[in-house]
Amino acid sequence: MESVKKANQRLRNYPILLAKCSVAAAAYATCVTTDLNVTHKLCDQEFRQFQQCLQKAAREMKTVL
């Protein structure tokens, strides 16, 4: 049951991680929602910035995604 507790803790950290990366998340969401015809890798740069922000925030919190 220890693995379940750890998983639950990671899930509780997600809102905190998302809040720390709200600017990058908003930029990615804006890119995706501006065009109804989203194509592959259209918002790749914004996604990478969002992903890097989440990874950095997770490292600072000493948790994993």
mmCIF file as gemmi writes it, N, C-alpha and C atoms, coordinates in Angstrom:
data_model
loop_
_atom_site.group_PDB
_atom_site.id
_atom_site.type_symbol
_atom_site.label_atom_id
_atom_site.label_alt_id
_atom_site.label_comp_id
_atom_site.label_asym_id
_atom_site.label_entity_id
_atom_site.label_seq_id
_atom_site.pdbx_PDB_ins_code
_atom_site.Cartn_x
_atom_site.Cartn_y
_atom_site.Cartn_z
_atom_site.occupancy
_atom_site.B_iso_or_equiv
_atom_site.pdbx_formal_charge
_atom_site.auth_seq_id
_atom_site.auth_asym_id
_atom_site.pdbx_PDB_model_num
ATOM 1 N N . MET Axp A 1 ? 0.8 -1.195 0 1 0 ? 1 A 1
ATOM 2 C CA . MET Axp A 1 ? 0 0 0 1 0 ? 1 A 1
ATOM 3 C C . MET Axp A 1 ? 0.854 1.276 0 1 0 ? 1 A 1
ATOM 4 N N . GLU Axp A 2 ? 2.129 1.142 0.251 1 0 ? 2 A 1
ATOM 5 C CA . GLU Axp A 2 ? 3.016 2.3 0.235 1 0 ? 2 A 1
ATOM 6 C C . GLU Axp A 2 ? 3.055 2.939 -1.155 1 0 ? 2 A 1
ATOM 7 N N . SER Axp A 3 ? 3.006 2.126 -2.2 1 0 ? 3 A 1
ATOM 8 C CA . SER Axp A 3 ? 3.039 2.677 -3.554 1 0 ? 3 A 1
ATOM 9 C C . SER Axp A 3 ? 1.782 3.497 -3.842 1 0 ? 3 A 1
ATOM 10 N N . VAL Axp A 4 ? 0.665 3.101 -3.278 1 0 ? 4 A 1
ATOM 11 C CA . VAL Axp A 4 ? -0.582 3.851 -3.463 1 0 ? 4 A 1
ATOM 12 C C . VAL Axp A 4 ? -0.479 5.21 -2.767 1 0 ? 4 A 1
ATOM 13 N N . LYS Axp A 5 ? 0.105 5.236 -1.586 1 0 ? 5 A 1
ATOM 14 C CA . LYS Axp A 5 ? 0.277 6.498 -0.862 1 0 ? 5 A 1
ATOM 15 C C . LYS Axp A 5 ? 1.187 7.451 -1.635 1 0 ? 5 A 1
ATOM 16 N N . LYS Axp A 6 ? 2.268 6.896 -2.195 1 0 ? 6 A 1
ATOM 17 C CA . LYS Axp A 6 ? 3.192 7.726 -2.973 1 0 ? 6 A 1
ATOM 18 C C . LYS Axp A 6 ? 2.511 8.27 -4.225 1 0 ? 6 A 1
ATOM 19 N N . ALA Axp A 7 ? 1.729 7.436 -4.879 1 0 ? 7 A 1
ATOM 20 C CA . ALA Axp A 7 ? 1.008 7.87 -6.078 1 0 ? 7 A 1
ATOM 21 C C . ALA Axp A 7 ? 0.001 8.962 -5.734 1 0 ? 7 A 1
ATOM 22 N N . ASN Axp A 8 ? -0.708 8.797 -4.637 1 0 ? 8 A 1
ATOM 23 C CA . ASN Axp A 8 ? -1.664 9.813 -4.21 1 0 ? 8 A 1
ATOM 24 C C . ASN Axp A 8 ? -0.972 11.135 -3.896 1 0 ? 8 A 1
ATOM 25 N N . GLN Axp A 9 ? 0.189 11.07 -3.293 1 0 ? 9 A 1
ATOM 26 C CA . GLN Axp A 9 ? 0.942 12.288 -2.985 1 0 ? 9 A 1
ATOM 27 C C . GLN Axp A 9 ? 1.371 12.985 -4.274 1 0 ? 9 A 1
ATOM 28 N N . ARG Axp A 10 ? 1.83 12.213 -5.25 1 0 ? 10 A 1
ATOM 29 C CA . ARG Axp A 10 ? 2.213 12.804 -6.535 1 0 ? 10 A 1
ATOM 30 C C . ARG Axp A 10 ? 1.021 13.492 -7.181 1 0 ? 10 A 1
ATOM 31 N N . LEU Axp A 11 ? -0.149 12.87 -7.117 1 0 ? 11 A 1
ATOM 32 C CA . LEU Axp A 11 ? -1.344 13.474 -7.699 1 0 ? 11 A 1
ATOM 33 C C . LEU Axp A 11 ? -1.733 14.757 -6.975 1 0 ? 11 A 1
ATOM 34 N N . ARG Axp A 12 ? -1.535 14.79 -5.668 1 0 ? 12 A 1
ATOM 35 C CA . ARG Axp A 12 ? -1.832 16.012 -4.913 1 0 ? 12 A 1
ATOM 36 C C . ARG Axp A 12 ? -0.872 17.141 -5.282 1 0 ? 12 A 1
ATOM 37 N N . ASN Axp A 13 ? 0.304 16.822 -5.767 1 0 ? 13 A 1
ATOM 38 C CA . ASN Axp A 13 ? 1.282 17.84 -6.158 1 0 ? 13 A 1
ATOM 39 C C . ASN Axp A 13 ? 0.988 18.456 -7.518 1 0 ? 13 A 1
ATOM 40 N N . TYR Axp A 14 ? 0.198 17.808 -8.351 1 0 ? 14 A 1
ATOM 41 C CA . TYR Axp A 14 ? -0.049 18.311 -9.703 1 0 ? 14 A 1
ATOM 42 C C . TYR Axp A 14 ? -0.637 19.721 -9.723 1 0 ? 14 A 1
ATOM 43 N N . PRO Axp A 15 ? -1.645 20.036 -8.919 1 0 ? 15 A 1
ATOM 44 C CA . PRO Axp A 15 ? -2.154 21.414 -8.955 1 0 ? 15 A 1
ATOM 45 C C . PRO Axp A 15 ? -1.085 22.447 -8.58 1 0 ? 15 A 1
ATOM 46 N N . ILE Axp A 16 ? -0.203 22.094 -7.681 1 0 ? 16 A 1
ATOM 47 C CA . ILE Axp A 16 ? 0.875 23.008 -7.291 1 0 ? 16 A 1
ATOM 48 C C . ILE Axp A 16 ? 1.832 23.201 -8.461 1 0 ? 16 A 1
ATOM 49 N N . LEU Axp A 17 ? 2.191 22.103 -9.122 1 0 ? 17 A 1
ATOM 50 C CA . LEU Axp A 17 ? 3.083 22.181 -10.274 1 0 ? 17 A 1
ATOM 51 C C . LEU Axp A 17 ? 2.454 23.009 -11.387 1 0 ? 17 A 1
ATOM 52 N N . LEU Axp A 18 ? 1.176 22.787 -11.648 1 0 ? 18 A 1
ATOM 53 C CA . LEU Axp A 18 ? 0.489 23.543 -12.701 1 0 ? 18 A 1
ATOM 54 C C . LEU Axp A 18 ? 0.411 25.026 -12.352 1 0 ? 18 A 1
ATOM 55 N N . ALA Axp A 19 ? 0.211 25.331 -11.093 1 0 ? 19 A 1
ATOM 56 C CA . ALA Axp A 19 ? 0.156 26.739 -10.677 1 0 ? 19 A 1
ATOM 57 C C . ALA Axp A 19 ? 1.503 27.418 -10.879 1 0 ? 19 A 1
ATOM 58 N N . LYS Axp A 20 ? 2.575 26.705 -10.609 1 0 ? 20 A 1
ATOM 59 C CA . LYS Axp A 20 ? 3.912 27.272 -10.805 1 0 ? 20 A 1
ATOM 60 C C . LYS Axp A 20 ? 4.219 27.51 -12.271 1 0 ? 20 A 1
ATOM 61 N N . CYS Axp A 21 ? 3.55 26.771 -13.156 1 0 ? 21 A 1
ATOM 62 C CA . CYS Axp A 21 ? 3.801 26.881 -14.589 1 0 ? 21 A 1
ATOM 63 C C . CYS Axp A 21 ? 2.594 27.457 -15.33 1 0 ? 21 A 1
ATOM 64 N N . SER Axp A 22 ? 1.849 28.306 -14.664 1 0 ? 22 A 1
ATOM 65 C CA . SER Axp A 22 ? 0.612 28.813 -15.26 1 0 ? 22 A 1
ATOM 66 C C . SER Axp A 22 ? 0.856 29.65 -16.512 1 0 ? 22 A 1
ATOM 67 N N . VAL Axp A 23 ? 1.963 30.386 -16.554 1 0 ? 23 A 1
ATOM 68 C CA . VAL Axp A 23 ? 2.249 31.217 -17.724 1 0 ? 23 A 1
ATOM 69 C C . VAL Axp A 23 ? 2.539 30.329 -18.939 1 0 ? 23 A 1
ATOM 70 N N . ALA Axp A 24 ? 3.371 29.319 -18.749 1 0 ? 24 A 1
ATOM 71 C CA . ALA Axp A 24 ? 3.691 28.4 -19.852 1 0 ? 24 A 1
ATOM 72 C C . ALA Axp A 24 ? 2.462 27.601 -20.257 1 0 ? 24 A 1
ATOM 73 N N . ALA Axp A 25 ? 1.636 27.215 -19.297 1 0 ? 25 A 1
ATOM 74 C CA . ALA Axp A 25 ? 0.411 26.469 -19.598 1 0 ? 25 A 1
ATOM 75 C C . ALA Axp A 25 ? -0.555 27.332 -20.399 1 0 ? 25 A 1
ATOM 76 N N . ALA Axp A 26 ? -0.674 28.588 -20.038 1 0 ? 26 A 1
ATOM 77 C CA . ALA Axp A 26 ? -1.563 29.493 -20.763 1 0 ? 26 A 1
ATOM 78 C C . ALA Axp A 26 ? -1.075 29.726 -22.188 1 0 ? 26 A 1
ATOM 79 N N . ALA Axp A 27 ? 0.227 29.85 -22.364 1 0 ? 27 A 1
ATOM 80 C CA . ALA Axp A 27 ? 0.776 30.039 -23.707 1 0 ? 27 A 1
ATOM 81 C C . ALA Axp A 27 ? 0.503 28.819 -24.576 1 0 ? 27 A 1
ATOM 82 N N . TYR Axp A 28 ? 0.671 27.641 -24.017 1 0 ? 28 A 1
ATOM 83 C CA . TYR Axp A 28 ? 0.403 26.411 -24.765 1 0 ? 28 A 1
ATOM 84 C C . TYR Axp A 28 ? -1.088 26.292 -25.084 1 0 ? 28 A 1
ATOM 85 N N . ALA Axp A 29 ? -1.933 26.576 -24.111 1 0 ? 29 A 1
ATOM 86 C CA . ALA Axp A 29 ? -3.376 26.49 -24.334 1 0 ? 29 A 1
ATOM 87 C C . ALA Axp A 29 ? -3.828 27.492 -25.392 1 0 ? 29 A 1
ATOM 88 N N . THR Axp A 30 ? -3.268 28.674 -25.364 1 0 ? 30 A 1
ATOM 89 C CA . THR Axp A 30 ? -3.607 29.685 -26.359 1 0 ? 30 A 1
ATOM 90 C C . THR Axp A 30 ? -3.208 29.219 -27.752 1 0 ? 30 A 1
ATOM 91 N N . CYS Axp A 31 ? -2.037 28.65 -27.871 1 0 ? 31 A 1
ATOM 92 C CA . CYS Axp A 31 ? -1.568 28.159 -29.167 1 0 ? 31 A 1
ATOM 93 C C . CYS Axp A 31 ? -2.483 27.066 -29.708 1 0 ? 31 A 1
ATOM 94 N N . VAL Axp A 32 ? -2.873 26.151 -28.842 1 0 ? 32 A 1
ATOM 95 C CA . VAL Axp A 32 ? -3.7 25.023 -29.284 1 0 ? 32 A 1
ATOM 96 C C . VAL Axp A 32 ? -5.104 25.482 -29.656 1 0 ? 32 A 1
ATOM 97 N N . THR Axp A 33 ? -5.63 26.449 -28.936 1 0 ? 33 A 1
ATOM 98 C CA . THR Axp A 33 ? -7.023 26.839 -29.157 1 0 ? 33 A 1
ATOM 99 C C . THR Axp A 33 ? -7.202 27.938 -30.204 1 0 ? 33 A 1
ATOM 100 N N . THR Axp A 34 ? -6.138 28.512 -30.724 1 0 ? 34 A 1
ATOM 101 C CA . THR Axp A 34 ? -6.294 29.591 -31.701 1 0 ? 34 A 1
ATOM 102 C C . THR Axp A 34 ? -6.762 29.079 -33.057 1 0 ? 34 A 1
ATOM 103 N N . ASP Axp A 35 ? -6.427 27.868 -33.381 1 0 ? 35 A 1
ATOM 104 C CA . ASP Axp A 35 ? -6.782 27.322 -34.694 1 0 ? 35 A 1
ATOM 105 C C . ASP Axp A 35 ? -7.584 26.042 -34.502 1 0 ? 35 A 1
ATOM 106 N N . LEU Axp A 36 ? -8.704 25.953 -35.179 1 0 ? 36 A 1
ATOM 107 C CA . LEU Axp A 36 ? -9.522 24.737 -35.089 1 0 ? 36 A 1
ATOM 108 C C . LEU Axp A 36 ? -8.872 23.562 -35.811 1 0 ? 36 A 1
ATOM 109 N N . ASN Axp A 37 ? -7.939 23.847 -36.681 1 0 ? 37 A 1
ATOM 110 C CA . ASN Axp A 37 ? -7.284 22.822 -37.482 1 0 ? 37 A 1
ATOM 111 C C . ASN Axp A 37 ? -5.879 22.57 -36.95 1 0 ? 37 A 1
ATOM 112 N N . VAL Axp A 38 ? -5.775 22.039 -35.756 1 0 ? 38 A 1
ATOM 113 C CA . VAL Axp A 38 ? -4.472 21.799 -35.124 1 0 ? 38 A 1
ATOM 114 C C . VAL Axp A 38 ? -3.766 20.663 -35.849 1 0 ? 38 A 1
ATOM 115 N N . THR Axp A 39 ? -2.536 20.906 -36.216 1 0 ? 39 A 1
ATOM 116 C CA . THR Axp A 39 ? -1.74 19.884 -36.893 1 0 ? 39 A 1
ATOM 117 C C . THR Axp A 39 ? -0.603 19.442 -35.989 1 0 ? 39 A 1
ATOM 118 N N . HIS Axp A 40 ? 0.006 18.355 -36.373 1 0 ? 40 A 1
ATOM 119 C CA . HIS Axp A 40 ? 1.104 17.779 -35.6 1 0 ? 40 A 1
ATOM 120 C C . HIS Axp A 40 ? 2.252 18.779 -35.481 1 0 ? 40 A 1
ATOM 121 N N . LYS Axp A 41 ? 2.751 18.96 -34.288 1 0 ? 41 A 1
ATOM 122 C CA . LYS Axp A 41 ? 3.892 19.828 -33.973 1 0 ? 41 A 1
ATOM 123 C C . LYS Axp A 41 ? 3.632 21.309 -34.235 1 0 ? 41 A 1
ATOM 124 N N . LEU Axp A 42 ? 2.364 21.712 -34.316 1 0 ? 42 A 1
ATOM 125 C CA . LEU Axp A 42 ? 2.046 23.12 -34.521 1 0 ? 42 A 1
ATOM 126 C C . LEU Axp A 42 ? 2.479 23.953 -33.316 1 0 ? 42 A 1
ATOM 127 N N . CYS Axp A 43 ? 2.258 23.446 -32.123 1 0 ? 43 A 1
ATOM 128 C CA . CYS Axp A 43 ? 2.585 24.158 -30.884 1 0 ? 43 A 1
ATOM 129 C C . CYS Axp A 43 ? 3.709 23.45 -30.128 1 0 ? 43 A 1
ATOM 130 N N . ASP Axp A 44 ? 4.615 22.877 -30.868 1 0 ? 44 A 1
ATOM 131 C CA . ASP Axp A 44 ? 5.686 22.082 -30.264 1 0 ? 44 A 1
ATOM 132 C C . ASP Axp A 44 ? 6.577 22.924 -29.344 1 0 ? 44 A 1
ATOM 133 N N . GLN Axp A 45 ? 6.89 24.129 -29.752 1 0 ? 45 A 1
ATOM 134 C CA . GLN Axp A 45 ? 7.75 24.982 -28.933 1 0 ? 45 A 1
ATOM 135 C C . GLN Axp A 45 ? 7.083 25.322 -27.601 1 0 ? 45 A 1
ATOM 136 N N . GLU Axp A 46 ? 5.808 25.678 -27.643 1 0 ? 46 A 1
ATOM 137 C CA . GLU Axp A 46 ? 5.081 26.01 -26.425 1 0 ? 46 A 1
ATOM 138 C C . GLU Axp A 46 ? 4.963 24.791 -25.514 1 0 ? 46 A 1
ATOM 139 N N . PHE Axp A 47 ? 4.731 23.624 -26.126 1 0 ? 47 A 1
ATOM 140 C CA . PHE Axp A 47 ? 4.633 22.408 -25.328 1 0 ? 47 A 1
ATOM 141 C C . PHE Axp A 47 ? 5.954 22.099 -24.638 1 0 ? 47 A 1
ATOM 142 N N . ARG Axp A 48 ? 7.058 22.246 -25.356 1 0 ? 48 A 1
ATOM 143 C CA . ARG Axp A 48 ? 8.366 21.976 -24.753 1 0 ? 48 A 1
ATOM 144 C C . ARG Axp A 48 ? 8.658 22.924 -23.597 1 0 ? 48 A 1
ATOM 145 N N . GLN Axp A 49 ? 8.286 24.177 -23.75 1 0 ? 49 A 1
ATOM 146 C CA . GLN Axp A 49 ? 8.498 25.133 -22.664 1 0 ? 49 A 1
ATOM 147 C C . GLN Axp A 49 ? 7.652 24.761 -21.442 1 0 ? 49 A 1
ATOM 148 N N . PHE Axp A 50 ? 6.413 24.349 -21.675 1 0 ? 50 A 1
ATOM 149 C CA . PHE Axp A 50 ? 5.533 23.921 -20.596 1 0 ? 50 A 1
ATOM 150 C C . PHE Axp A 50 ? 6.09 22.672 -19.918 1 0 ? 50 A 1
ATOM 151 N N . GLN Axp A 51 ? 6.546 21.728 -20.714 1 0 ? 51 A 1
ATOM 152 C CA . GLN Axp A 51 ? 7.107 20.485 -20.183 1 0 ? 51 A 1
ATOM 153 C C . GLN Axp A 51 ? 8.363 20.763 -19.353 1 0 ? 51 A 1
ATOM 154 N N . GLN Axp A 52 ? 9.231 21.621 -19.854 1 0 ? 52 A 1
ATOM 155 C CA . GLN Axp A 52 ? 10.452 21.957 -19.12 1 0 ? 52 A 1
ATOM 156 C C . GLN Axp A 52 ? 10.134 22.667 -17.808 1 0 ? 52 A 1
ATOM 157 N N . CYS Axp A 53 ? 9.123 23.517 -17.828 1 0 ? 53 A 1
ATOM 158 C CA . CYS Axp A 53 ? 8.708 24.205 -16.608 1 0 ? 53 A 1
ATOM 159 C C . CYS Axp A 53 ? 8.206 23.201 -15.573 1 0 ? 53 A 1
ATOM 160 N N . LEU Axp A 54 ? 7.374 22.25 -16.004 1 0 ? 54 A 1
ATOM 161 C CA . LEU Axp A 54 ? 6.871 21.234 -15.084 1 0 ? 54 A 1
ATOM 162 C C . LEU Axp A 54 ? 8.002 20.398 -14.506 1 0 ? 54 A 1
ATOM 163 N N . GLN Axp A 55 ? 8.956 20.017 -15.345 1 0 ? 55 A 1
ATOM 164 C CA . GLN Axp A 55 ? 10.078 19.215 -14.869 1 0 ? 55 A 1
ATOM 165 C C . GLN Axp A 55 ? 10.933 19.989 -13.869 1 0 ? 55 A 1
ATOM 166 N N . LYS Axp A 56 ? 11.154 21.274 -14.14 1 0 ? 56 A 1
ATOM 167 C CA . LYS Axp A 56 ? 11.944 22.099 -13.231 1 0 ? 56 A 1
ATOM 168 C C . LYS Axp A 56 ? 11.216 22.267 -11.896 1 0 ? 56 A 1
ATOM 169 N N . ALA Axp A 57 ? 9.922 22.521 -11.949 1 0 ? 57 A 1
ATOM 170 C CA . ALA Axp A 57 ? 9.146 22.684 -10.717 1 0 ? 57 A 1
ATOM 171 C C . ALA Axp A 57 ? 9.129 21.388 -9.911 1 0 ? 57 A 1
ATOM 172 N N . ALA Axp A 58 ? 9.028 20.252 -10.596 1 0 ? 58 A 1
ATOM 173 C CA . ALA Axp A 58 ? 9.034 18.969 -9.908 1 0 ? 58 A 1
ATOM 174 C C . ALA Axp A 58 ? 10.383 18.722 -9.23 1 0 ? 58 A 1
ATOM 175 N N . ARG Axp A 59 ? 11.458 19.082 -9.911 1 0 ? 59 A 1
ATOM 176 C CA . ARG Axp A 59 ? 12.79 18.939 -9.3 1 0 ? 59 A 1
ATOM 177 C C . ARG Axp A 59 ? 12.926 19.8 -8.06 1 0 ? 59 A 1
ATOM 178 N N . GLU Axp A 60 ? 12.409 21.025 -8.139 1 0 ? 60 A 1
ATOM 179 C CA . GLU Axp A 60 ? 12.488 21.933 -6.985 1 0 ? 60 A 1
ATOM 180 C C . GLU Axp A 60 ? 11.679 21.405 -5.807 1 0 ? 60 A 1
ATOM 181 N N . MET Axp A 61 ? 10.567 20.713 -6.104 1 0 ? 61 A 1
ATOM 182 C CA . MET Axp A 61 ? 9.725 20.156 -5.041 1 0 ? 61 A 1
ATOM 183 C C . MET Axp A 61 ? 10.207 18.771 -4.604 1 0 ? 61 A 1
ATOM 184 N N . LYS Axp A 62 ? 11.246 18.286 -5.275 1 0 ? 62 A 1
ATOM 185 C CA . LYS Axp A 62 ? 11.806 16.96 -4.995 1 0 ? 62 A 1
ATOM 186 C C . LYS Axp A 62 ? 10.741 15.866 -5.146 1 0 ? 62 A 1
ATOM 187 N N . THR Axp A 63 ? 10.032 15.934 -6.276 1 0 ? 63 A 1
ATOM 188 C CA . THR Axp A 63 ? 9.016 14.934 -6.595 1 0 ? 63 A 1
ATOM 189 C C . THR Axp A 63 ? 9.19 14.527 -8.059 1 0 ? 63 A 1
ATOM 190 N N . VAL Axp A 64 ? 8.445 13.54 -8.47 1 0 ? 64 A 1
ATOM 191 C CA . VAL Axp A 64 ? 8.464 13.103 -9.856 1 0 ? 64 A 1
ATOM 192 C C . VAL Axp A 64 ? 7.086 13.349 -10.461 1 0 ? 64 A 1
ATOM 193 N N . LEU Axp A 65 ? 7.057 13.409 -11.759 1 0 ? 65 A 1
ATOM 194 C CA . LEU Axp A 65 ? 5.78 13.616 -12.45 1 0 ? 65 A 1
ATOM 195 C C . LEU Axp A 65 ? 5.046 12.317 -12.638 1 0 ? 65 A 1
